[in-house]
Amino acid sequence: AQRKTRFLDYLRPIVQSENRGISRERQRLEGLVDKLRQGGKLSRTEWRWMRGLADSYQVESTDRRRLAVAEDLLRRVDVVPVSLVLVQAAKESAWGLSRFARNGNNLFGEHCFESDCGIVPKRRDAGKRHEVETFPTVRDSVRSYLRNLNSHPKYQELRAIRAQLRADGKPVTGLALAKGLWFYSERRQQYIAEVRNMIRNNGLAELDREN
């Protein structure tokens, strides 16, 4: 119990800090979306910033209307509930005790696919070439995980759930977004159920009120 508390207390402010950074980007983006919807034009500086954001979030910006780019970005540049981040970090890293967490600051089991990009899993199947990515700091691991959920095609459903909650004026919660983790684990629905149970059993749902 003490180990779990220390893990959550250590990680929570990092996640909240990274989410605040995303919120600032989203706030600026919302201003540009409003400007474009009202028929305004972006300055060269504004468009350069948006194109950089599009590159980071894997949104195509070449030969597209700027409003379309901005609206696509708006579905991706958004916070991930703290409860969901904490539970996935705990689950994927065995509460920070896994070899990948201790030796590579990787709390989420993220893979990389270039030689010597990370740590080779001991039980990697024959013919597989993936490694478990290493990060300079835990914050870098959190940042990569957030960007992964916000940009990878596998998590389009998670982003759609979040966008619908926003449109309906409902809170964005880990319990709701967990349903979009179908492709995070080969165990599919069982994995989702375990994530949601961990959020409930550890009393973490209340952390999502600020979303």
N, C-alpha and C positions, 0 to 999 in steps of 0.2 A: 504493500500500500504506500509506503514512504517513497519507494522508487518511482511508482506511477505518479505520485504527486510532484516529485522533483522534476520528472520528465515533462509533465504538463506545464508546470510553472516556468521552466526554462524555455520551452518552445512557444508558449502562448504569446509573449510580447514580440517575438520575431515575426510570427504570422500576422499579428495585428499591425505591425509596422509595414510589412510588405503590402498588406491590403490597403493601408492608408495611401501608399504610393500609387497603387492601381486606381484608387478612388480619385486622386488628384488628376491622373491622366484622363479618367472618365469624365470628370467635371469639365475639363478643358475641351474634350471631344464633344460633349453635349452642347457646349456653346457654339462650336463650329457646325454641328448638325442643325441647330436652330437657325443659324445664319444662312446656311444653304437652303433650308426649307422655306425661308422667307424671300428667296430669290437673290440673296447676297452672293458676293464672290470672295473667295479666300485670297489672302495676300500670299505672296511667294513664300514668306516665312511660315505661314500657317499650313500651306500645302506641303512644304518640305517636311514639317513636323509630322503631318498626317501620313505621308508616304513612309517615313521612318517607322512609325507605329505599325503601319500595314505590313512592312517587312518583318517586324518582330512578331506579329501575330498571324503571319502566313495568310494575309489577305491580298489578293491580286489587285494592283492599283494601276497597271498599265492599260491605256486605251479604255478606261472606264469612266463613267460620270462620277464626279467627285462626291455627290450626295450618296450614290450607291456604295462607294468605298467607305464613306463615313458611317452609313447605317449598318454595313457588315461589321465594321469595327465595334460599333456600339453593342453588338451581341457578344463580343469577345472580351472587350476591355471592361471587366467587372470583377468584383471581389468573389472569393470562394469562402463560404462560411467557415468560421474558425473551428467549429465542432468537427466538421468533415476533415479538415486538414489535420487536426490533432489525432483523430482516430485513425486515419490512414497512416500517418507517421508511426503511431504506436503499433499498429497491426503489421505494417510492412517491415519494421525494424526491430520487432520484439521488444518494444519499449526502450529502444536505443541500445540494445545489447547485441544486435546482429553483427557479424563480421563486416558487412558492408557499411553499417553505421559507424562502427568504431574505427575502421581503417580507411573509410572513404567518405565520411560525412553524408552518406546517401541514406536518407530515411524513408524513401518511397519506392525503392526497388527499380529505379529508372535504368534502362539499358542504353548502351551506346554500341556502335557497330564498326568501329575502326580498331585496328590492332593497337594494343597498349593504351586504350582510352579509359580503362577502368580495371576492375578486379574480375578475374575469370571465375565463374561459379564452379564449385567442386563437382556438382552434379549436372553439369551442362551436357545435354544430349549430343550424341555423335553427329557430326555434320553441322552443328550450330556454331556460330562465330560471335555471338553477342557477348558483351561483358557488362558488368554492373558498373555504371559510371561513378567516377570519384569526383568530389567537389572540394574546393579549397576550404569552405566553411559550411556549417549547417544552413546559414542564411542563403547561400548559393543553391543548396539543395531545395529549400523551400521555394525560392524564386523560380527555379526550373520546373518544379512540380506545378506551381500555379500557372506558369506559361503553357505547360503541357495540357492541362485541363482546358485552358482558354483558347487553344489553337489547334490541337490535334483533331483530325476528322473523326476519330473514334469517340470523341466526347461531345459530338454535335447535339446529341439528345440532352445531355446535362445542360448545355448552354441554352437549348430551346426551353427547357423547364424553367430555368432562371429568367429568361426573357419574358415568359408568360406570367410568372409571378410578378415581375416588375410592371407589366402591362395591366395586371389586375389589382395592383396596389397592395399586394400581399408580401409578407416578409420572406426573404430569401434564407432558407434554413438548410442545415446539413441533412436533416431527415428527408427533405424534399429532393435535394440534388443527388443524394446517394442513389436514387433510382436511375440516374444517368451513367452509372459506373459499370454498365453491363460488360464492357470490353476491358475493364481494368484487370480482371482475373478470369482465368479459364473456368472458374467455378461459378461464374455468372450470378444467378439469383441467390445462391447460397452466400456468396461473398457480400452482396448488397444487404442481405438480411443481417449478416454478422456486423457489418459496419453500422447499420441503424441500431442494432441492439447495443453495441458498444457506446454509441452516443447517449442512449437512454440510461444504460447501466452506470455510466460514469458521470451522469448529471451535467453533460456538456451542452445541451440544447440551449440553455439560457445565455450562452456566450454569443449566440447569433442575433441577439436583439439589436446590436449596432449596425447590422447589415441593412 
